[in-house]
């Protein structure tokens, strides 16, 4: 399988464009592409040749609607054949409108029902702690509109109190939240004891640098702002 070492713009023009099926959440997908590419290209310790490696980083996409960007990046990195992209949304395709962990290597959770990813990520991090595995980080991608779900706030409140330092949340903020948050999204995490930054969601260097702020006992948040 070929790994594409190319800028995000080339991905949009090629791998993203191959997914020509019925796509009702294309805006949701394009908003995540730069974050996804940076994570897989510069941050996450994952191996397409061994996607179930126990020592791998766990990356959970809670924002499972509009998965075309995730599929494009996974294909570019060699998790599955590029030819699959053209089957997006077809009846018997492994590339559905929501990612399915049983059908695609590299997908940690079946997602799309909003608000599930961050609580699952917290549970995953606690399980790794219980197993004494020091290395893997657990990164969860969440949409700003998805933060309206109460289950996310329960996870945000508990994570810092338990000192789950391996947990990292990246919120792609395209101003789609219905009500917004007093003081901004970052304030919602900070008040519960998380550490993090707000960055330009199209700046790959800024995104990469933000994930270097990991602490052994404090969960990390990254708010990646993109134009709606």
HELIX and SHEET records of a PDB file:
HELIX    1   1 UNK A    8  UNK A   11  1                                   4    
HELIX    2   2 UNK A   12  UNK A   16  3                                   5    
HELIX    3   3 UNK A   26  UNK A   38  1                                  13    
HELIX    4   4 UNK A   39  UNK A   43  3                                   5    
HELIX    5   5 UNK A   48  UNK A   50  5                                   3    
HELIX    6   6 UNK A   68  UNK A   76  1                                   9    
HELIX    7   7 UNK A   82  UNK A   87  5                                   6    
HELIX    8   8 UNK A  117  UNK A  130  1                                  14    
HELIX    9   9 UNK A  145  UNK A  148  5                                   4    
HELIX   10  10 UNK A  150  UNK A  161  1                                  12    
HELIX   11  11 UNK A  185  UNK A  190  1                                   6    
HELIX   12  12 UNK A  204  UNK A  210  1                                   7    
HELIX   13  13 UNK A  211  UNK A  213  5                                   3    
SHEET    1   A 5 UNK A  58  UNK A  61  0                                        
SHEET    2   A 5 UNK A 138  UNK A 143  1                                        
SHEET    3   A 5 UNK A 167  UNK A 173  1                                        
SHEET    4   A 5 UNK A 220  UNK A 225  1                                        
SHEET    5   A 5 UNK A 195  UNK A 200  1                                        
END                                                                             
